Amino acid sequence: MPLASTSRELADATAVLCRHIAGRLARRGEHVDHVLQTLRILSMLVGVVAFLAASVPDVKNNVPQAWQSWITVIAAVTLVVGSLAYMVIGKNPPERFRDYARYIEGYASRLEEIIADEALQADVKNLRIMEVTRMANVNLQDVRSLWPWAFPKERV
């Protein structure tokens, strides 16, 4: 029994979609990680400046009062923004995007392995392709419910 072309075509399309979604999730994870790292560095720098302006007598005496007020305001805003960012990003830390990306990428790899396996009988190969494709689509729907932006726009 030859491999049904519709199963093969569906498996190929699913593998391409899985790789596309995995790539977008991995890039989002890297972006979120970069944003968090930038916030950490910014918070540290603002904290050091605020500490120096408030605690070191030579700096404190040479910085005008207006600047000290601005340093205090900037330090407070940085703390608030940093806290809010962690609250928002905390729901989807970079590791979560990376884990989902690896998981979804695994379906593409598995489909390609099954298709390339010449030792499998055609009917067994067809059944495996159909099952892995089904599982991939179930998980892709889960990802779509979490992050619809990860999917390509529908063409009308």
C-alpha positions in Angstrom: 0.0 0.0 0.0 1.7 3.3 -1.1 1.9 6.3 1.2 -1.2 8.4 0.6 -0.2 11.6 -1.0 -2.7 13.5 1.1 -1.2 12.2 4.3 2.3 13.0 3.0 1.2 16.5 1.9 -0.5 17.2 5.2 2.6 15.9 7.1 4.9 18.2 5.0 2.6 21.2 5.6 2.4 20.4 9.3 6.2 20.1 9.6 6.7 23.5 7.8 4.1 25.1 10.1 5.7 23.6 13.2 9.1 24.9 12.1 7.7 28.4 11.4 5.9 28.5 14.8 8.9 27.2 16.7 11.1 29.9 15.1 8.7 32.6 16.1 8.4 31.4 19.6 12.2 31.1 20.0 12.6 34.6 18.7 10.0 35.9 21.1 11.8 34.1 23.9 15.1 35.8 22.9 13.3 39.2 22.7 11.8 38.8 26.1 15.1 37.7 27.6 16.8 40.8 26.0 14.1 43.1 27.4 14.5 41.7 30.9 18.3 41.9 30.7 18.1 45.5 29.6 15.8 46.3 32.5 18.2 44.7 34.9 21.1 46.7 33.7 19.1 49.9 33.6 17.9 49.3 37.1 21.4 48.6 38.4 22.8 51.8 36.7 20.0 54.0 38.1 20.4 52.4 41.5 24.1 53.1 41.5 23.6 56.7 40.5 20.9 57.2 43.1 23.1 55.6 45.8 26.1 57.8 44.9 24.0 61.0 44.8 22.4 60.2 48.1 25.2 58.6 50.1 28.7 59.7 49.0 29.4 63.1 50.5 31.6 64.4 47.7 29.0 63.5 45.1 26.1 64.6 47.2 27.6 68.0 47.8 28.5 68.6 44.2 25.1 67.6 42.7 22.6 70.4 42.6 19.4 69.8 44.6 17.2 69.9 41.4 19.3 67.1 39.9 19.0 65.0 43.1 15.2 65.4 42.9 15.3 64.2 39.2 17.6 61.3 40.2 15.1 60.2 42.8 12.2 60.5 40.4 14.0 58.5 37.7 15.0 55.8 40.3 11.4 55.5 41.4 10.1 55.3 37.8 12.7 52.7 36.9 11.7 50.5 39.9 8.0 50.8 39.0 8.6 50.0 35.3 10.9 47.1 36.2 8.3 45.7 38.6 5.5 46.0 36.1 7.6 44.4 33.3 8.3 41.4 35.5 4.6 41.1 36.4 3.6 41.1 32.8 6.5 38.9 31.5 6.2 36.6 34.5 3.3 34.9 32.8 5.5 34.1 29.8 9.1 34.0 30.8 11.7 33.4 28.0 12.1 29.8 29.1 8.4 29.1 28.4 8.7 30.3 24.8 11.9 28.3 24.3 10.4 25.1 25.7 7.3 25.4 23.5 9.6 26.1 20.5 11.6 22.9 21.1 8.5 20.9 21.7 6.8 22.1 18.5 10.1 21.7 16.6 10.1 18.1 17.7 7.0 17.3 15.8 8.5 18.6 12.6 11.6 16.5 13.2 9.6 13.4 14.0 7.5 13.8 10.9 10.5 14.1 8.7 12.1 11.1 10.3 9.0 8.9 9.7 8.8 10.1 6.1 12.5 9.3 5.5 12.3 5.9 7.1 12.5 3.5 4.2 12.3 0.4 6.5 8.7 1.1 7.5 5.9 -0.6 5.7 3.8 1.9 3.8 0.6 1.3 5.9 2.6 1.6 9.2 4.3 4.7 7.9 1.0 6.2 6.9 -0.6 5.5 10.3 2.4 7.0 12.2 2.4 10.1 10.0 -1.3 10.5 10.6 -0.9 10.1 14.4 2.1 12.5 14.7 0.3 15.0 12.5 -2.8 14.8 14.7 -0.7 15.3 17.9 1.1 18.2 16.3 -2.1 19.9 15.3 -3.6 19.4 18.8 -0.5 21.1 20.3 -0.5 23.8 17.6 -4.0 24.6 18.6 -2.9 24.9 22.2 -0.1 27.3 21.1 -2.6 29.3 19.0 -4.9 29.7 22.0 -1.9 31.1 24.0 -0.1 33.1 21.3 -2.2 33.8 18.2 0.5 36.2 17.0 2.8 33.2 16.4 0.8 32.0 13.4 0.9 33.4 9.9 -2.0 35.6 8.9 -4.8 33.9 7.2 -5.0 34.7 3.5 -8.5 35.4 2.2 
